[in-house]
Amino acid sequence: MQDLTKGPIQKHIVHMAVPIAIGMLIQTMYFLIDLFFVGQLGEAALAGVSTAGNLFFFIMALTQVFNVGCATLVAHAMGRKNRDEAESIYSHGMFYGLAATLLTLIVGYNFGHAYINTLVTDELTRQMAFSYFNWFLPSLALQFVLTVISASMRGAGLVKPLMGIQMLALLLNAVLSPLLITGAGGILPEIGVSGAASASSISAIFALVLVIKYLYKNPNTLTLHFAKMTPNWEIFKGILKVGVPAGSEFMLTFFYMALIYWALSRFGPAEQAGFGLGTRIMQSLFLPVMAIAFAAPAIAGQNYAAGKVKRVYATYKISMGMTVGMMAIMAIPCIFVPEWFLGPFSNDPEVILVAATFLSFVGFNFVPAGMVFAASGMFQAFGNTLPSLASTFVRVSTFSCLLVYFVSQDDLAVTTIWTLSVATVFLQATLSFFLLQRALRKKIYARAHARAPISEAV
């Protein structure tokens, strides 16, 4: 574990963000490998996997409650030099993580197919989506336990070992996926899209086993107290207070994505496949920036709890500059030469055209999205994620109302959807920026005079 209230801010950001970025880079390679082999199975397979895979955003919304809640509360406890409190948060959080894992499996296998049926009209695409979902769900369910562990350790300043384990799991995923999809020349059974999903679930189990082994053998971590793996309303309330608004942001993103798939269903599987391909590429490009966004809240959170105002503001300026700068660089090829990213993943000209058009439009989103990421990280550090939720709600609700209106006009063009997306992200970034300036004035200046008690910090 690491005390983030001392030493150079930029060094801490790099120290924490680099291993996260490396892990995400490997995850990016896995996404690309997965896309390559699934894309060879045809547009129906790509559309089916993309549609079922959108449930990842739904699970991310739920895990984000633990991700932000546990990381923020642990960071505040560590900033107050209260390790016992940090370990209590971690232990009680694990109880809720295990409960969420079990509940996800029960609900997913009972109602997941109904969700897919609402978004897919093509029978072959539907069957591909079902096949992928059935094997992908265990991977999704295990994310709750993995998130509680990684978020709690990140709040305590421990990142590198867990990122190393994640890297190994993702490498296993990247190796298994093409082998199980294609059958490895007859050596293994050829199970198509189910192979991609199975590889994800196997790697998630592998990651959990390695994490448990590492934590058991290494004393320099937060200790999991089995006696405290019980319901605790005060801690759960603190997790929900910080985490629910952040999780709701991802839930709105899930709704946003599902609405786009619904609108594109009127055009056919090629448009859904192109959107799914373009979205995966975009997510892969965002991962390095998200690494900074994940590192900043732990640093700012510990310093905020310790009452070190100048270090909190320095964290904000550095993280904002890094995220916006990286986004600006990545936007250039997306806007001008989006085809560079797409060639290996599909041989269908229509799918490529849809994906390229999507990337050329959303490339204009990158810089404002970087501002949103940086602002969201600071809201997490303060333990108040409601402003971030408010800006996301304004964006998604505005986009949804406009999209439903244009769909009702019966002359909807695909490019209209992307134009609406660009406009509403700029709206979100503007609102996030002004809300953050208000929060900085209120939180930091008040914090300069006195530390808040534990009840106020959570």
Protein Blocks (a to p, Z undefined) as FASTA:
>chain_A
ZZfkgcjfklmmmmmmmmmmmmmmmmmmmmmmmmmmmmmnojklmmmmmmmmmmmmmmmm
mmmmmmmmmmmmmmmmmmnopaklmmmmmmmmmmmmmmmmmmmmmmmmmmmmmmmmmmpm
bfklmmmmmmmmmmmmmmmmmmmmmmmmmmmmmmnopaklmmmmmmmmmmmmmmmmmmmm
nonnolaccehjmlmmmmmmmmmmmmmmmmmmmmmmmmkbccddfklmccdfklmmmmmm
mmmmmmmmmmmmmmmmmmmmmmmmmnojklmmmmmmmmmmmmmmmmmmmmmmmmmmmmmm
mmmmnopaklmmmmmmmmmmmmmmmmmmmmmmmmmmmmlmmmmmoccfklmmmmmmmmmm
mmmmmmmmmmmmmmmmmmmmnopaklmmmmmmmmmmmmmmmmmmmmmnopacfklmmmmm
mmmmmmmmmmmmmmmmmmmmmmmmmmmmoccdfklmZZ
